[in-house]
């Protein structure tokens, strides 16, 4: 597709379960970002991938959060042993490669609800 | 870290009115983007505007990088303009993560 694709669009799960969220960036974009938006708040950076470089994990809130990007394209954000405070909308964005100042384009997000 | 402040936090407009939204940032930035988040939660790019002025239909934006602020102008507002407007900046070249303001929640009433 033409835009950033995220799945699932909604996820409801019980506290303590693990969840996986998927992001498929725009074709040709080498930079990929994960953000989180809690209810009524702005977006908070989680993790950033640029090409084959080691990811910038400085925004991850705890060691229960991890992400990988396979083949330089699709990314998966994993949250282990979910807690109620993990409930939020998780947004993925992508942009053109390093050295080219280009805007970030966002997917529609995954709305995660922890019961 | 860099601070991004948006004002006003909330704004109610009568359809057809004009408005100006402001974004102040505390440090020199490499990039600045304005987004509109619609009531369905979709985040839509409005402007990529690290400096200068751009216009797109009823919307325009101006960034004065030396004075560390950006303005988003909405003219002849429509109910479909309702939602939250976010300003976001990044500090370094090469597409680093954006730092978002808390947004301006706009409600346009008929």
Interface residues (C-beta under 8 A of the other chain):
Chain A: X31 X33 X35 X41 X42 X43 X44 X45 X48 X50 X56 X59 X89 X91 X93 X95 X96 X97 X98 X99 X100 X101 X102 X103 X104 X105 X106 X108 X109 X111
Chain B: X30 X31 X33 X35 X41 X42 X43 X45 X48 X50 X86 X88 X93 X94 X95 X96 X97 X98 X99 X100 X101 X102 X103
